[in-house]
Amino acid sequence: MGASHSNKLVALESLRGIAACVVVITHCTLAFYPQFVASLYNGMTPSAFQVYAGPWLILFNGAAAVLIFFVLSGFVLSRRYFLTGDASVLLASAIKRWPRLMGLVLVSTITSVTLLITLPDRTILVAEISGSAWLYGAAFGGMQGRLELSFVDAFMQGALLTFVRGDSYYNTSLWTMWWEFVGSFIVFAFALLLAKVRAGATAAAAMMIASALAFFWSPYIGAFVIGASLSYVLARRPVVLPTSVGVALVAFAVVALGFHPSGWLGPGPLVKMGGTVGPYLWIAAATALVLAFAACEPFIRAMSSGFFAWLGRISFALYVIHVAMIAHVGCLVYLSVPGSIAAPSAFLAAVVASFAAAIPLSAFDRLWLKKLRALDSIPRCLDSWFRRRMPAPAE
């Protein structure tokens, strides 16, 4: 008997939870062990090159984890529509998309400004000791004294400006929300286009052209289109993958996510080439993981209950709150313990605090989602309204 649709979605959310953990580990490492992770802020240090040349990069590959988020969103947002063919499902998802994302994003920006106003800023001091350019320039605590803190401004950012302009200075992890919001509506439009295509060859051509155009814009948008294309294929031709194929897909993904092309190509000018090739490799890895977790029953069963299912439930909350916990809890611990254990203590404290804060936030998110279900009736109400106002056909 095949795995249920709900179990498949839980397994996919578990994958999102794992990706969120990788983002948390990446940012904690950037804050307290910056020499081991290359970034826009730190560059490729010799120690970071050693990490990027080995398979353990999978633990610090936050850039790849974001691409997993986007492939997952493309798959999940379009799946129900492809399975049912009901356009009202897609319309309801489009209506709910902004408030669905906005709930926790707004909570995070209000939390950020509250912490910035009420607590001393320790991020700059910690950045000077640890050498973290990321902590100095990216973690929102470093913004204190450099902008006028305002609850109104934080509210506007969390409620609107993050989605329409990409503002994220109260919580820099929210830079992905603009892409998430825009990518969602590209998925909705793409799904409607594919639903009109009947011939397999035409559908394949449409998916290839759409993917090429999306990648021309950005690999981030390409990830959404690839996820939606996979969703279309599995809805039209459901498959149950043998365990051996699922294992092979996951093994490929682990290798691809754990090795950066810069590590293969060596230091120097080729690092830039590696940074360019990397996103495409990681999107392929993300697609392999989504396929394995959606179509291979042993992986679906393993990921749809217990710890992994719980991790999926808190993933969004964990993602939006962890920068605040690094900037305040992690930095407080870093300055409060002896030098030799400051970094590991701060790292552990930030991770624990992030999970602790994510638990009540995820409870709020579940309640928020229940409230948003009321919007599901809007497409049916609109359809009924238009039907009543359409002239009756002539006899």
BELFENLIN-V443623 format. One record per residue. N is the residue number from 0. PSI is psi in degrees with one decimal (NA if undefined). OMEGA is omega in radians with two decimals (NA if undefined). D_CENTER is the distance of its C-alpha to the mean C-alpha in Angstrom with 2 decimals. Layout:
BEGIN
N;PSI;OMEGA;D_CENTER
N;PSI;OMEGA;D_CENTER
END
This chain:
BEGIN
0;133.3;-3.12;31.31
1;156.9;3.10;27.79
2;146.7;-3.13;24.79
3;159.0;3.11;24.20
4;-41.6;-3.11;21.56
5;-39.4;3.11;20.29
6;-37.2;3.10;20.13
7;-41.4;3.14;18.13
8;-38.3;3.09;15.46
9;-42.1;3.12;15.60
10;-39.3;3.12;15.32
11;-37.9;3.06;12.18
12;-31.9;3.06;10.64
13;-38.9;3.06;12.13
14;-38.5;3.07;10.30
15;-38.5;3.12;6.94
16;-40.7;3.10;9.13
17;-42.8;3.12;10.35
18;-38.3;3.11;7.29
19;-38.9;3.09;6.94
20;-39.3;3.11;10.64
21;-39.8;3.10;10.58
22;-43.9;3.13;8.91
23;-46.6;3.14;11.63
24;-41.1;3.13;14.24
25;-47.9;-3.10;13.63
26;-35.9;3.06;14.16
27;-38.1;3.11;17.04
28;-42.5;3.09;18.56
29;-33.5;-3.11;18.39
30;-43.3;-2.95;20.12
31;-16.9;3.05;22.77
32;55.9;-2.99;23.15
33;-21.9;-3.10;22.34
34;-15.9;-3.07;24.89
35;-7.6;-3.08;22.86
36;125.7;3.06;19.69
37;147.1;3.12;19.98
38;173.8;3.05;18.09
39;-29.6;-3.05;18.85
40;-40.8;-3.03;20.84
41;-23.7;-3.04;22.61
42;-177.5;-3.11;23.27
43;95.2;3.10;24.15
44;163.3;3.09;26.57
45;-40.7;3.12;28.83
46;-40.3;3.12;27.15
47;-36.9;3.12;23.69
48;-37.7;3.10;25.27
49;-38.8;3.08;26.50
50;-43.9;-3.06;23.05
51;-15.1;3.10;21.69
52;3.1;-3.10;24.75
53;164.0;-3.05;24.10
54;-15.0;-3.11;21.89
55;-5.0;3.07;20.62
56;-26.1;-3.11;18.14
57;-27.1;3.13;15.69
58;-19.4;-3.04;15.58
59;9.9;-3.01;14.79
60;69.3;3.14;12.68
61;-32.4;3.12;9.69
62;-40.9;3.10;9.78
63;-35.7;3.14;9.62
64;-37.8;3.10;6.77
65;-39.4;3.11;4.60
66;-32.8;3.03;6.90
67;-42.7;3.08;6.54
68;-46.9;-3.01;3.37
69;-39.6;3.06;5.94
70;-42.7;3.09;8.85
71;-45.1;-3.12;8.22
72;-43.5;3.10;8.13
73;-39.4;-3.14;11.17
74;-52.2;-3.01;12.83
75;-40.7;-3.08;12.60
76;-27.1;-3.09;13.42
77;-11.9;-2.95;16.43
78;-47.8;-3.07;17.67
79;-38.3;3.12;19.94
80;-43.7;3.13;21.52
81;-31.6;-3.14;22.32
82;-34.0;-3.05;23.82
83;-27.7;-3.04;25.92
84;10.7;-3.10;26.61
85;109.3;-3.09;26.68
86;-24.3;3.13;25.69
87;-27.1;3.07;25.70
88;-44.2;-3.14;22.58
89;-40.9;3.12;20.74
90;-42.1;3.11;22.47
91;-40.2;3.11;21.58
92;-39.6;3.12;17.84
93;-40.7;3.13;18.29
94;-38.4;-3.07;20.36
95;-11.3;-2.94;17.96
96;-47.1;-3.13;14.74
97;-52.7;3.13;15.53
98;-30.8;3.13;16.91
99;-45.0;3.13;14.22
100;-34.7;-3.01;11.57
101;-32.2;-3.03;14.49
102;-61.9;-3.12;15.69
103;-31.0;3.10;13.57
104;-44.2;3.12;12.93
105;-42.7;3.10;16.73
106;-40.2;-3.10;17.41
107;-39.3;-3.13;15.50
108;-35.8;3.07;17.49
109;-39.9;3.06;20.68
110;-42.5;-3.12;20.18
111;-50.7;-3.09;19.73
112;-33.7;3.10;22.87
113;-44.6;3.12;24.80
114;-39.5;-3.14;24.22
115;-34.9;-3.11;25.10
116;-37.8;-2.98;28.26
117;-20.8;-3.07;29.47
118;151.1;3.08;28.72
119;149.5;3.14;29.89
120;114.5;-3.14;27.58
121;-4.0;-3.00;27.58
122;-38.9;-3.10;24.80
123;-42.3;3.12;27.21
124;-44.5;3.11;29.76
125;-39.8;3.13;27.39
126;-38.7;3.13;26.05
127;-32.6;3.14;29.70
128;-47.1;-3.06;30.43
129;-18.9;-3.08;27.44
130;21.2;-3.08;27.25
131;104.2;3.04;23.58
132;-31.2;3.10;23.18
133;-46.5;-3.10;19.49
134;-36.4;-3.14;20.69
135;-38.9;-3.01;23.42
136;-17.0;-3.00;21.57
137;-44.6;-3.12;17.96
138;136.7;-2.95;17.92
139;-21.3;3.11;19.05
140;-30.6;3.11;22.16
141;-7.2;3.13;23.58
142;-16.5;-3.08;23.77
143;133.9;-3.09;26.54
144;-7.4;-3.13;29.80
145;1.0;3.01;28.22
146;160.3;3.12;27.43
147;111.8;-3.09;29.08
148;134.0;-3.05;27.18
149;131.2;3.06;27.30
150;-36.4;3.12;26.05
151;-44.7;3.13;26.55
152;-43.8;3.12;24.48
153;-38.9;3.11;21.62
154;-46.8;-3.12;21.99
155;-37.9;3.12;22.00
156;-49.6;-3.10;18.92
157;-33.5;-3.07;16.86
158;-29.7;-2.97;18.58
159;-53.5;-2.89;18.82
160;-26.5;3.03;18.65
161;-34.9;-3.04;14.96
162;-30.3;-3.08;14.62
163;-24.3;3.14;17.86
164;-12.1;-3.09;18.25
165;16.2;3.13;15.03
166;137.4;-3.12;16.83
167;26.9;-3.06;15.09
168;-15.3;3.02;18.08
169;-21.6;3.13;18.17
170;98.2;-2.95;14.70
171;-16.9;3.07;13.42
172;-13.9;-3.12;9.82
173;2.2;3.09;9.86
174;-26.9;-3.12;10.47
175;-16.8;-3.03;7.16
176;-32.5;3.08;8.54
177;-45.8;3.11;11.41
178;-39.7;3.13;9.78
179;-42.7;-3.10;7.91
180;-50.7;-3.13;11.43
181;-44.2;3.14;13.47
182;-33.7;3.13;11.75
183;-44.9;-3.10;12.26
184;-28.0;2.99;15.92
185;-39.2;3.08;16.36
186;-44.5;-3.14;15.38
187;-45.2;3.14;17.93
188;-42.0;3.13;20.55
189;-39.4;3.13;20.05
190;-42.3;3.10;20.42
191;-39.5;3.11;23.63
192;-47.7;-3.11;24.91
193;-33.7;-3.12;24.49
194;-22.9;3.14;26.14
195;-9.7;-3.09;29.21
196;129.7;-3.11;29.60
197;-46.4;-3.06;31.92
198;138.6;-3.12;32.94
199;-41.9;-3.13;30.77
200;-39.4;3.12;31.61
201;-41.0;3.11;30.79
202;-42.2;3.12;27.39
203;-42.0;3.11;26.69
204;-41.4;3.13;27.92
205;-41.3;3.13;25.80
206;-39.8;3.14;22.60
207;-43.2;3.14;23.68
208;-44.9;3.14;24.70
209;-40.1;3.13;21.58
210;-43.3;3.13;19.42
211;-44.7;3.12;21.81
212;-40.9;-3.13;21.71
213;-44.1;3.13;17.94
214;-31.0;3.07;17.85
215;-36.4;3.07;20.77
216;-57.2;-3.12;18.79
217;144.1;3.01;15.68
218;-27.8;3.12;13.85
219;-45.6;3.11;10.63
220;-36.9;3.08;12.69
221;-36.9;3.13;14.23
222;-40.3;3.10;11.17
223;-46.0;-3.09;11.14
224;-39.4;3.09;14.90
225;-43.3;3.11;15.00
226;-43.4;3.12;12.97
227;-36.7;3.11;15.39
228;-42.9;3.09;18.29
229;-40.1;3.11;17.75
230;-42.0;3.13;17.65
231;-45.9;-3.10;20.90
232;-44.7;-3.12;22.58
233;-28.5;3.08;22.04
234;-37.3;-3.13;23.20
235;-35.1;-3.12;26.26
236;78.5;-3.12;27.08
237;136.8;3.13;25.84
238;151.8;2.95;26.16
239;109.5;-3.04;26.32
240;139.5;3.00;25.68
241;152.4;-3.14;28.14
242;-39.3;-3.12;26.95
243;-37.8;3.12;27.98
244;-42.4;3.09;25.73
245;-42.8;3.12;22.70
246;-41.1;3.14;23.58
247;-41.5;3.12;24.04
248;-46.0;-3.14;20.62
249;-39.2;3.13;18.93
250;-43.9;3.09;21.42
251;-43.5;-3.12;20.65
252;-42.5;-3.14;16.89
253;-43.3;3.12;17.77
254;-46.0;-3.09;20.25
255;-39.5;-3.14;18.15
256;-21.4;-3.08;15.22
257;-2.3;3.10;18.00
258;128.3;3.09;20.03
259;137.2;3.12;19.47
260;-28.1;3.10;21.94
261;-33.5;3.10;23.24
262;-32.4;3.11;24.42
263;-40.2;-2.99;26.25
264;-19.1;3.13;27.73
265;166.1;-3.11;28.93
266;173.8;3.11;28.92
267;-152.3;-3.06;30.22
268;-27.8;-3.10;29.66
269;-14.6;3.09;27.86
270;-39.3;3.13;24.87
271;-40.8;3.09;23.96
272;-41.1;3.12;24.31
273;-40.3;3.11;22.03
274;-26.9;3.12;19.27
275;-39.6;-3.10;19.84
276;-33.9;-3.03;19.95
277;-51.7;-3.08;17.05
278;-35.6;-3.14;14.16
279;-38.6;3.07;16.29
280;-41.5;-3.09;16.99
281;-31.4;3.05;13.44
282;-39.9;3.06;12.67
283;-40.8;3.11;15.84
284;-42.7;3.12;14.80
285;-40.5;3.12;11.56
286;-40.1;3.10;13.98
287;-40.8;3.13;16.48
288;-44.1;3.13;14.39
289;-42.1;3.12;13.52
290;-44.2;3.14;17.23
291;-41.8;-3.08;18.45
292;-12.0;3.12;16.62
293;-16.3;-3.00;17.73
294;1.9;3.13;21.24
295;111.3;-2.95;22.58
296;-39.7;3.11;24.08
297;-39.0;3.11;24.35
298;-37.5;3.12;20.61
299;-45.8;-3.14;20.04
300;-43.3;-3.09;22.66
301;-32.6;-3.02;21.43
302;-3.1;-3.04;17.84
303;14.0;3.10;18.86
304;168.4;3.05;20.84
305;-144.4;-3.04;21.45
306;-42.8;-3.07;19.22
307;-39.2;3.09;16.30
308;-40.9;3.09;16.42
309;-40.9;3.12;16.59
310;-38.7;3.08;13.58
311;-38.5;-3.11;11.60
312;-32.8;-3.10;13.37
313;3.1;-2.96;12.50
314;-46.1;-3.11;8.83
315;-44.2;3.12;7.92
316;-42.3;3.12;11.18
317;-41.4;-3.12;10.79
318;-44.5;-3.02;7.87
319;-16.0;-3.05;10.04
320;-13.8;-2.94;13.30
321;-31.1;3.13;13.31
322;-39.1;3.09;14.44
323;-39.2;-3.13;17.31
324;-36.0;3.07;18.33
325;-46.9;-3.04;18.48
326;-29.6;-3.06;20.45
327;-55.3;-3.13;22.86
328;-50.0;-3.12;23.24
329;-44.6;-3.12;22.59
330;-35.1;3.08;24.79
331;-46.0;3.14;27.45
332;-40.4;-3.13;27.80
333;-39.7;-3.10;27.88
334;-6.4;-3.02;30.88
335;-9.8;-3.09;32.54
336;162.1;-3.13;33.13
337;153.8;-3.01;35.27
338;-41.4;-3.05;34.04
339;-26.2;-3.14;33.82
340;9.6;-3.11;31.43
341;-49.5;-3.08;29.63
342;-50.2;3.14;26.55
343;-34.7;3.12;26.02
344;-42.9;3.13;26.84
345;-41.5;3.11;24.41
346;-51.3;-3.12;21.59
347;-42.7;-3.12;22.42
348;-41.0;-3.14;22.95
349;-40.6;3.13;19.60
350;-47.6;-3.13;17.79
351;-44.2;-3.14;20.19
352;-36.5;3.13;19.97
353;-44.5;3.11;16.18
354;-40.0;-3.14;16.55
355;-41.1;3.14;19.67
356;-30.5;-3.10;18.24
357;-26.4;-3.08;15.26
358;-54.2;3.09;17.91
359;-32.9;3.12;19.72
360;-37.0;3.11;16.71
361;-32.2;3.06;15.38
362;-42.4;3.06;18.99
363;-42.1;-3.11;18.95
364;-40.3;3.12;15.81
365;-40.9;3.09;17.71
366;-40.7;3.12;20.76
367;-41.8;3.13;19.08
368;-37.8;3.09;17.89
369;-41.2;3.12;21.50
370;-36.2;-3.10;22.89
371;-16.7;3.11;20.85
372;-21.9;3.09;22.40
373;-25.2;-3.14;25.51
374;-13.1;-3.14;24.04
375;-23.5;-3.11;24.17
376;-11.8;-3.07;27.89
377;-47.8;3.12;27.73
378;-41.4;3.13;27.80
379;-38.8;3.11;30.74
380;-41.0;3.11;32.51
381;-41.7;3.13;32.16
382;-43.2;3.12;33.49
383;-40.2;-3.13;36.37
384;-44.5;3.14;37.15
385;-37.5;3.13;37.42
386;-39.4;-3.13;39.49
387;-27.1;-3.08;41.96
388;-5.9;3.08;42.48
389;139.4;3.12;42.90
390;143.6;3.12;46.56
391;143.0;3.13;48.00
392;143.1;-3.13;48.87
393;141.8;3.13;52.52
394;NA;NA;54.79
END
